[in-house]
Amino acid sequence: MEDYGCDMRGMLSFQILWLLSKKVMNGEELAGEIEKRRGEKPKAGTIYPALKGLSSKKLIFGSKNGKSVYYRLTPSGKKALDHAVNHFCSSFGEILESKTKA
């Protein structure tokens, strides 16, 4: 991925919550979906600590199925995501609007 001098990596937890609002996924599936959007796949040492942190805050719940753990949003996670989406829109909405008009 080309370096343009603007680092967008700080939104991993937000992106995980948003992806899990669409469907239940395991860590590998989440990493693949993030790769589609960012152009690079997060390393296991990045995504699994993020999942553990969200789980410890009770925003997501993981259940084991075979060798994989599948994650889903909790009711608290849905509330946190709604709050984060509102904050994101108020922070970046103007940028997104200008991009669609260009």
N, CA and C atoms as a LAMMPS dump frame, in Angstrom:
ITEM: TIMESTEP
0
ITEM: NUMBER OF ATOMS
306
ITEM: BOX BOUNDS ff ff ff
-5.0000000000000000e+02 5.0000000000000000e+02
-5.0000000000000000e+02 5.0000000000000000e+02
-5.0000000000000000e+02 5.0000000000000000e+02
ITEM: ATOMS id mol type element x y z
1 1 1 N 0.844 -1.181 0
2 1 2 C 0 0 0
3 1 3 C 0.887 1.241 0
4 2 1 N 0.528 2.197 -0.811
5 2 2 C 1.316 3.419 -0.929
6 2 3 C 1.127 4.31 0.299
7 3 1 N 2.188 4.947 0.736
8 3 2 C 2.131 5.828 1.903
9 3 3 C 1.867 7.266 1.449
10 4 1 N 0.733 7.803 1.841
11 4 2 C 0.365 9.166 1.481
12 4 3 C 0.553 10.122 2.655
13 5 1 N 1.097 9.624 3.761
14 5 2 C 1.371 10.484 4.911
15 5 3 C 0.187 10.682 5.844
16 6 1 N -0.903 9.964 5.62
17 6 2 C -2.087 10.087 6.477
18 6 3 C -2.429 8.695 6.993
19 7 1 N -2.302 8.484 8.267
20 7 2 C -2.49 7.179 8.887
21 7 3 C -3.929 7.035 9.388
22 8 1 N -4.653 6.07 8.838
23 8 2 C -6.056 5.844 9.219
24 8 3 C -6.215 4.587 10.082
25 9 1 N -5.136 4.145 10.728
26 9 2 C -5.2 2.894 11.491
27 9 3 C -5.892 3.028 12.839
28 10 1 N -6.173 4.214 13.317
29 10 2 C -6.693 4.392 14.666
30 10 3 C -8.157 4.069 14.856
31 11 1 N -8.803 3.505 13.858
32 11 2 C -10.242 3.271 13.949
33 11 3 C -10.592 1.786 13.958
34 12 1 N -9.685 0.949 14.412
35 12 2 C -9.885 -0.493 14.352
36 12 3 C -11.092 -0.955 15.169
37 13 1 N -11.223 -0.506 16.402
38 13 2 C -12.348 -0.944 17.238
39 13 3 C -13.678 -0.522 16.629
40 14 1 N -13.735 0.705 16.135
41 14 2 C -14.945 1.203 15.476
42 14 3 C -15.284 0.324 14.281
43 15 1 N -14.285 0.004 13.478
44 15 2 C -14.518 -0.804 12.29
45 15 3 C -14.958 -2.22 12.656
46 16 1 N -14.375 -2.783 13.688
47 16 2 C -14.786 -4.123 14.139
48 16 3 C -16.245 -4.099 14.578
49 17 1 N -16.623 -3.123 15.38
50 17 2 C -18.018 -3.037 15.828
51 17 3 C -18.954 -2.896 14.634
52 18 1 N -18.585 -2.049 13.683
53 18 2 C -19.435 -1.832 12.513
54 18 3 C -19.583 -3.12 11.711
55 19 1 N -18.477 -3.835 11.492
56 19 2 C -18.538 -5.085 10.736
57 19 3 C -19.384 -6.134 11.46
58 20 1 N -19.243 -6.204 12.767
59 20 2 C -20.024 -7.178 13.535
60 20 3 C -21.503 -6.802 13.597
61 21 1 N -21.834 -5.547 13.325
62 21 2 C -23.249 -5.164 13.272
63 21 3 C -23.905 -5.741 12.016
64 22 1 N -23.084 -6.122 11.036
65 22 2 C -23.593 -6.684 9.781
66 22 3 C -23.785 -8.201 9.872
67 23 1 N -22.825 -8.88 10.539
68 23 2 C -22.936 -10.333 10.686
69 23 3 C -21.922 -10.837 11.711
70 24 1 N -22.166 -12.031 12.22
71 24 2 C -21.273 -12.706 13.155
72 24 3 C -20.042 -13.162 12.366
73 25 1 N -18.85 -12.918 12.93
74 25 2 C -17.615 -13.302 12.232
75 25 3 C -16.559 -13.748 13.233
76 26 1 N -15.601 -14.533 12.733
77 26 2 C -14.433 -14.87 13.543
78 26 3 C -13.314 -13.878 13.221
79 27 1 N -12.211 -13.979 13.929
80 27 2 C -11.114 -13.027 13.76
81 27 3 C -10.54 -13.003 12.36
82 28 1 N -10.411 -14.164 11.74
83 28 2 C -9.862 -14.24 10.385
84 28 3 C -10.797 -13.571 9.375
85 29 1 N -12.092 -13.791 9.537
86 29 2 C -13.071 -13.147 8.647
87 29 3 C -13.044 -11.631 8.824
88 30 1 N -12.958 -11.187 10.062
89 30 2 C -12.862 -9.745 10.326
90 30 3 C -11.624 -9.156 9.678
91 31 1 N -10.494 -9.837 9.826
92 31 2 C -9.251 -9.352 9.234
93 31 3 C -9.39 -9.249 7.713
94 32 1 N -10.052 -10.217 7.095
95 32 2 C -10.263 -10.195 5.653
96 32 3 C -11.145 -9.04 5.217
97 33 1 N -12.204 -8.777 5.97
98 33 2 C -13.093 -7.654 5.648
99 33 3 C -12.372 -6.315 5.818
100 34 1 N -11.558 -6.219 6.842
101 34 2 C -10.782 -4.994 7.061
102 34 3 C -9.781 -4.81 5.929
103 35 1 N -9.179 -5.898 5.495
104 35 2 C -8.223 -5.819 4.38
105 35 3 C -8.898 -5.287 3.119
106 36 1 N -10.132 -5.724 2.836
107 36 2 C -10.864 -5.242 1.662
108 36 3 C -11.027 -3.722 1.698
109 37 1 N -11.211 -3.179 2.889
110 37 2 C -11.487 -1.753 3.028
111 37 3 C -10.224 -0.903 3.153
112 38 1 N -9.201 -1.444 3.758
113 38 2 C -7.98 -0.672 4.024
114 38 3 C -6.836 -0.959 3.068
115 39 1 N -6.919 -2.089 2.39
116 39 2 C -5.842 -2.445 1.483
117 39 3 C -4.729 -3.244 2.134
118 40 1 N -4.793 -3.428 3.433
119 40 2 C -3.828 -4.289 4.107
120 40 3 C -4.514 -4.999 5.26
121 41 1 N -4.083 -6.229 5.459
122 41 2 C -4.698 -7.069 6.483
123 41 3 C -4.042 -6.802 7.827
124 42 1 N -4.858 -6.563 8.867
125 42 2 C -4.258 -6.389 10.192
126 42 3 C -3.622 -7.691 10.667
127 43 1 N -2.529 -7.566 11.341
128 43 2 C -1.825 -8.731 11.876
129 43 3 C -2.595 -9.289 13.078
130 44 1 N -2.387 -10.568 13.353
131 44 2 C -3.046 -11.213 14.499
132 44 3 C -2.717 -10.468 15.793
133 45 1 N -1.498 -9.941 15.9
134 45 2 C -1.088 -9.191 17.093
135 45 3 C -1.766 -7.845 17.217
136 46 1 N -2.517 -7.456 16.204
137 46 2 C -3.292 -6.218 16.238
138 46 3 C -4.769 -6.514 16.459
139 47 1 N -5.311 -7.437 15.668
140 47 2 C -6.76 -7.658 15.711
141 47 3 C -7.206 -8.404 16.97
142 48 1 N -6.436 -9.409 17.403
143 48 2 C -6.895 -10.187 18.558
144 48 3 C -6.838 -9.388 19.867
145 49 1 N -5.854 -8.548 20.102
146 49 2 C -5.928 -7.685 21.288
147 49 3 C -7.121 -6.713 21.222
148 50 1 N -7.451 -6.236 20.019
149 50 2 C -8.624 -5.36 19.88
150 50 3 C -9.901 -6.132 20.222
151 51 1 N -9.999 -7.366 19.739
152 51 2 C -11.166 -8.194 20.058
153 51 3 C -11.235 -8.475 21.557
154 52 1 N -10.093 -8.755 22.16
155 52 2 C -10.06 -9.011 23.605
156 52 3 C -10.501 -7.771 24.379
157 53 1 N -10.035 -6.589 23.96
158 53 2 C -10.428 -5.351 24.623
159 53 3 C -11.917 -5.082 24.503
160 54 1 N -12.476 -5.272 23.312
161 54 2 C -13.918 -5.066 23.119
162 54 3 C -14.721 -6.077 23.924
163 55 1 N -14.2 -7.295 24.006
164 55 2 C -14.859 -8.333 24.788
165 55 3 C -14.816 -8.012 26.285
166 56 1 N -13.675 -7.527 26.761
167 56 2 C -13.56 -7.202 28.198
168 56 3 C -14.467 -6.031 28.579
169 57 1 N -14.776 -5.163 27.6
170 57 2 C -15.709 -4.056 27.84
171 57 3 C -17.156 -4.489 27.639
172 58 1 N -17.332 -5.757 27.32
173 58 2 C -18.649 -6.36 27.091
174 58 3 C -19.395 -5.725 25.92
175 59 1 N -18.626 -5.296 24.913
176 59 2 C -19.221 -4.728 23.703
177 59 3 C -19.428 -5.803 22.639
178 60 1 N -18.65 -6.885 22.744
179 60 2 C -18.817 -8.037 21.87
180 60 3 C -18.767 -9.294 22.73
181 61 1 N -19.285 -10.367 22.175
182 61 2 C -19.272 -11.653 22.856
183 61 3 C -18.744 -12.687 21.874
184 62 1 N -17.812 -13.5 22.325
185 62 2 C -17.256 -14.557 21.489
186 62 3 C -17.719 -15.916 21.952
187 63 1 N -18.126 -16.745 20.998
188 63 2 C -18.492 -18.121 21.33
189 63 3 C -17.704 -19.056 20.419
190 64 1 N -17.187 -20.091 21.023
191 64 2 C -16.312 -21.025 20.308
192 64 3 C -17.153 -22.006 19.498
193 65 1 N -16.728 -22.205 18.263
194 65 2 C -17.351 -23.183 17.382
195 65 3 C -16.211 -23.916 16.691
196 66 1 N -15.909 -25.114 17.149
197 66 2 C -14.739 -25.838 16.648
198 66 3 C -13.488 -25.142 17.143
199 67 1 N -12.582 -24.816 16.222
200 67 2 C -11.345 -24.137 16.596
201 67 3 C -11.48 -22.616 16.567
202 68 1 N -12.58 -22.121 16.041
203 68 2 C -12.753 -20.672 15.872
204 68 3 C -13.673 -20.084 16.935
205 69 1 N -13.427 -18.825 17.226
206 69 2 C -14.309 -18.057 18.096
207 69 3 C -15.055 -17.076 17.201
208 70 1 N -16.37 -17.114 17.277
209 70 2 C -17.216 -16.22 16.486
210 70 3 C -17.744 -15.11 17.382
211 71 1 N -17.609 -13.889 16.901
212 71 2 C -17.947 -12.709 17.69
213 71 3 C -19.235 -12.084 17.193
214 72 1 N -19.99 -11.532 18.144
215 72 2 C -21.216 -10.802 17.829
216 72 3 C -21.308 -9.601 18.763
217 73 1 N -22.061 -8.608 18.352
218 73 2 C -22.273 -7.444 19.21
219 73 3 C -23.18 -7.804 20.372
220 74 1 N -22.933 -7.217 21.507
221 74 2 C -23.839 -7.306 22.648
222 74 3 C -24.778 -6.096 22.574
223 75 1 N -25.824 -6.052 23.389
224 75 2 C -26.655 -4.842 23.421
225 75 3 C -25.834 -3.589 23.76
226 76 1 N -24.875 -3.715 24.669
227 76 2 C -23.992 -2.58 24.982
228 76 3 C -23.133 -2.209 23.782
229 77 1 N -22.717 -3.202 23.01
230 77 2 C -21.938 -2.946 21.807
231 77 3 C -22.741 -2.193 20.763
232 78 1 N -24.029 -2.526 20.647
233 78 2 C -24.9 -1.817 19.706
234 78 3 C -25.05 -0.354 20.112
235 79 1 N -25.204 -0.11 21.417
236 79 2 C -25.297 1.276 21.903
237 79 3 C -23.992 2.026 21.661
238 80 1 N -22.874 1.36 21.931
239 80 2 C -21.561 1.982 21.726
240 80 3 C -21.355 2.305 20.249
241 81 1 N -21.767 1.398 19.373
242 81 2 C -21.638 1.633 17.936
243 81 3 C -22.504 2.81 17.5
244 82 1 N -23.738 2.875 17.979
245 82 2 C -24.605 4.008 17.636
246 82 3 C -23.954 5.329 18.047
247 83 1 N -23.408 5.348 19.253
248 83 2 C -22.725 6.558 19.731
249 83 3 C -21.518 6.869 18.848
250 84 1 N -20.736 5.866 18.507
251 84 2 C -19.534 6.066 17.685
252 84 3 C -19.903 6.547 16.283
253 85 1 N -20.973 5.991 15.705
254 85 2 C -21.409 6.421 14.371
255 85 3 C -21.829 7.883 14.407
256 86 1 N -22.579 8.269 15.43
257 86 2 C -22.98 9.676 15.553
258 86 3 C -21.765 10.585 15.688
259 87 1 N -20.814 10.171 16.495
260 87 2 C -19.58 10.957 16.667
261 87 3 C -18.797 11.022 15.359
262 88 1 N -18.687 9.9 14.672
263 88 2 C -17.982 9.858 13.39
264 88 3 C -18.639 10.815 12.395
265 89 1 N -19.961 10.751 12.294
266 89 2 C -20.675 11.608 11.337
267 89 3 C -20.512 13.089 11.667
268 90 1 N -20.558 13.429 12.94
269 90 2 C -20.384 14.837 13.297
270 90 3 C -18.939 15.286 13.083
271 91 1 N -18.002 14.363 13.221
272 91 2 C -16.592 14.71 13.034
273 91 3 C -16.177 14.722 11.565
274 92 1 N -16.697 13.774 10.776
275 92 2 C -16.213 13.582 9.411
276 92 3 C -17.275 13.782 8.338
277 93 1 N -18.508 14.071 8.73
278 93 2 C -19.595 14.224 7.766
279 93 3 C -19.305 15.247 6.688
280 94 1 N -18.742 16.37 7.064
281 94 2 C -18.436 17.418 6.093
282 94 3 C -17.422 16.932 5.055
283 95 1 N -16.46 16.153 5.495
284 95 2 C -15.463 15.598 4.574
285 95 3 C -16.139 14.648 3.59
286 96 1 N -17.014 13.793 4.103
287 96 2 C -17.701 12.829 3.248
288 96 3 C -18.61 13.534 2.248
289 97 1 N -19.305 14.564 2.706
290 97 2 C -20.181 15.333 1.809
291 97 3 C -19.373 15.991 0.687
292 98 1 N -18.227 16.566 1.02
293 98 2 C -17.427 17.226 -0.009
294 98 3 C -16.873 16.218 -1.008
295 99 1 N -16.61 14.997 -0.557
296 99 2 C -16.092 13.949 -1.435
297 99 3 C -17.161 13.519 -2.435
298 100 1 N -18.416 13.425 -1.991
299 100 2 C -19.485 12.984 -2.893
300 100 3 C -19.842 14.068 -3.903
301 101 1 N -19.565 15.33 -3.585
302 101 2 C -19.863 16.431 -4.501
303 101 3 C -18.745 16.629 -5.527
304 102 1 N -17.565 16.098 -5.226
305 102 2 C -16.405 16.295 -6.136
306 102 3 C -16.51 15.496 -7.4
